[in-house]
Amino acid sequence: MKSRISVVALLAALGTAGAAQAQTQVEFWHAFTGRLGELTAAQVEAFNASQSDYVVNASFKGNYSETLNAGIAAFRAGEQPDILMVFEVGTATMMAARGAIKPVYEVMADAGADFDPDAYIGSVKGYYTDTDGNMLSFPYNSSTPVLWVNRDALEGAGIDPDVDLATWQQVGEVLDQLKAAGHECPMTTAWQSWIQLETLSAYHDVPFATQENGFAGFDAELVFNGPLQVQHIETLGQWAQDGKFIYAGRRNESGANFRAGECALFTESSAGYAGIKSEAQFAFDVRPLPYWDGVEAAPLNTIIGGASLWVMEGQSDEEYKGVAAFLNFLASPEIQAQWHQDTGYLPVTLAAGELTREQGFYDANPGTDIAVIQMTANEPTANSKGVRLGSFDQIRTIIDEELEAVWSGDKTAQAALDSAVERGNQLLRRFEQANR
């Protein structure tokens, strides 16, 4: 599906016109393919056409982990890009990479750019700031987990497609009905650690790790093997054994199954909107992420996923000026609102959210504001503002391994989470030692 606003219209909205020969090259490495890759390319094309001083060259470097690793290897070789996309679990690693990054607030100040950190949504900005409130990276694509619903699948199983799915208890009842009706994929999930453990913990105001989930220091310890987390994983494990929860992979492999109409319920990023809207041949809804009824604090707030843009050290002053211009372009209300509307990512600025509402997008597309509501309805606590831990990409791999043992019936939820905590804490201690 084509974007509703053409590149020409975007440029007109920003008071720009025409393309000219750029002078300074800015290298931007990212992790987007498919529809998101197309939309990123359109943004870059629009920026390049909007001025004559800089040209941004966007390059796909693999998935999130591969892009981070490519950036690290390039820096060691002295061939780093100007801008590197890093997923949120790499934030602590980038913060600790002394001499490798140039904080965004410094880039903007040195370039004399018009930059107001208070223009950004607090729950998003806070994840990428230091203890003094300085923004270290640019929150390019911020998402949060939601529940996607295949309305046709529910109706086909004799279930009211408007059935209440607010709680996991209610989800369980619907899964029973779907299974009884012969549905082969009642529920699936993407990004199991992020959604089923990290966000689960925040949503119910229980700690994932000590030291405010790592925000307060590198000496944090994992504690996601508590009663609530064990109950949740134990329930999903039983659903997996019963054929009501189908596991398809550690990242977003299950997205293809949902978009093809095979699965009825799907816990996934709000940014699934871009692919689902363009590919799904069925009626779908986006609903709030379910919570466990009976937990006093729930539902509190979900946490962000996605990635931010880090500026790498070792570039020329002119390149940094180009970077500042490009980031300001991405943050402009018109561009940011269109990105939010096309992708399902959060509008990272207050102005973009207001513009989206003024344009009637939420009224015309019910449910597309759920991600924003989940992130802003309540003030985040020390347990719910996110997870910022060193070596977290590797820790997620450990969590994935242990959860897979639960889904296959080889381990109990308690044994798997205990093991994940023990193994993950070993990595945290190594990271702490390396960054004292």
Secondary structure, 3 states (H helix, E strand, C coil): CCCCCCHHHHHHHCCCCCCCCCCEEEEEEECCCHHHHHHHHHHHHHHHHHCCCEEEEEEECCCHHHHHHHHHHHHHCCCCCCEEEEEHHHHHHHHCCCCCECCHHHHHHHHCCCCCHHHECHHHHHHHECCCCCECCEEEEEECEEEEEEHHHHHHCCCCCCCCCCEHHHHHHHHHHHHHCCCCCCEEECCHHHHHHHHHHHHCCCCCEHHHHCCCCCCCCECCCCHHHHHHHHHHHHHHHCCCEECCCCCCCHHHHHHCCCCCEEEEEHHHHHHHHHHCCCCEEEECCCECCCCCCCCCCCCCEEEEEEEECCCCHHHHHHHHHHHHHHHCHHHHHHHHHHHCCCCCEHHHHHHHHHCCHHHHCCCCCHHHHHHHCCCCCCCCCCCCCCCHHHHHHHHHHHHHHHHCCCCCHHHHHHHHHHHHHHHHHHHHHHCC
